[in-house]
Amino acid sequence: MSAVAAVNAAVVAPSRGIGEVILALENISLAFGGVQALADISFDVREHEIRAIIGPNGAGKSSMLNVINGVYHPQQGTIYFKGEKRHRMEPHKVASQGVARTFQNIALFKGMSVLDNLMTGRSLMMKTGILQQALYWGATQREELAHRAKVEEIIDFLEIQSIRKTQVGRLPYGLQKRVELGRALAAEPTLLLLDEPMAGMNVEEKQDMCRFVLDVNGEFGTTIVLIEHDMGVVMDISDRVVVLDYGRKIGDGLPDDVRNNQAVIDAYLGVKH
Amino acid sequence: MGSFIEVVLGGLMAGVLYSLVALGFVLIYKASGVFNFSQGAMVLLAALAFARFSEVMPMPVAFLLAATMMVALAFAVEWLVLRRLVNQDGIVLFLATFGITYFIEGLGPQLFGDNIYRIDLGMPKEPKIILENMFEGGLLINLEDLIAAVVAGLLVAFLALFFQKTATGRALRAVADDHQAAQSVGIPLNRIWVIVWSVSGFVALVAGMIWGSKLGVQFSLVLIALKAIPVVILGGFTSIPGAIVGGLIIGVGEKIAEVYLGPIIGGGIENWFAYMLALVFLLVRPEGLFGERHIDRV
């Protein structure tokens, strides 16, 4: 039985109330000039699950996230989000549908404080107009305070109280990653995309990050798609795993199935010809 | 002593006006990373529009109409130019603003005529002598300059607060910092660009009205905008306070140089002093007084 078939047959663990398919990608192909970044890839993500995308460097993992969040527009294939077919859409529109993300090479607003970075995460929920804001009156002030309260909750959740006024560019790498997660959480997303949230971290930082990811998933019920290189982490926290290699899907299923899949082992360890 | 203070005051007031033009540069640079060469042309266009409108209608109406025109220009620039050049290098956008500059420099006189037009804001023209009992002969100041400086100061303070304290200001800073990340949190780039170009257009209008009422509205207003380039080099491209302080330093510096160095090394220093000062800064502190210092990890 092929790896793909194994997945389709796989029963999804019901433990955290994993629900219907929230995001489905069908036959996605993406090329840059002559380089085929993604070739005919299909997989789905279910509500409340943690879905990992793994694969060697250059496998197309980040391209996949960029397709989901609207940075890249695939030449072929269809995306269904919350049951509806999604047409070509810019990232800020995708964000307004409840998708938040972090980036592989931290993309924070480095010149701004941690607090301001998190507040930008709530941009979509700011309703007052520019002229009202210019006067900084009534509704604007109330709005700022309400959002500030929510952001403070996230600051508490991520245990970054002590750095809230610090300029982000001055923080060490591990903390920046945490702030970036915070900014994504501030948007209260239904779907959270994490691009290597633990890259370059030491063991302790990784443990903290794992805990936050699991808590976000467990407490807020947020659906998470995550790219990660650390196999230990992937196997521990994800519900299902997609494996990409050279832009093709070579495995998809429960962590244990993927771990024992010969194609995956070959991709990671190399194979004799 | 009295005459020295007069020179400094004169310099400060000229400096505030440099700051105003520089502010237009900084706003756009901060929010889009584009060095907008057309800021000077925008000053000319706004001043021309206001001067001609105010000939036939009450001044507040002319002001609103000119401001509306600058907002329309912002929409046009976003729609016809910026939108097509998303994700291009800074140099491409910079050169695009050259095109915009020549277009506006042609459009303004075409629409509004190419004579010298007067703007009369009804400010007192006659100089006034103050503090007679402190200094011998008192200090001679120009009330018009003083009012202009206060207006410019208020505008600058308002913009600085707006940038720091409001959600839109935060979104503007976010876009300036990282386009990708800004879009990922749901900030639409197109709207932000229209906003900054509109605000810069508004600042250009205020600057154009003040300069125009001093010197008359004429094509040479474009050249004043060139003085704003050394100002932003001095103050830092990304800093609103930098634009203010840079403008003041250059205003005062060139007046002092003209008055006190002029007799020694020959006059006309005022014309090149700003550029030389900027050159020195580029050598010593390329990020400017208030710019963000970039430390790259090797």
Interface residues (C-beta under 8 A of the other chain):
Chain A: N69 V71 E90 P91 H92 A95 S96 A100 R101 F103 A107 L108 F109 K110 G111 M112 D116 M119 T120 G121 S123 L124 M126 T128 I130 Q133 A134 Y136 T140 E143 E144 R183 A184 A186 A187
Chain B: F158 F162 K165 T166 A167 T168 G169 R170 A171 R173 A174 A176 D177 D178 Q180 A181 A182 Q183 S184 V185 G186 I187 P188 L189 I195 T238 E292
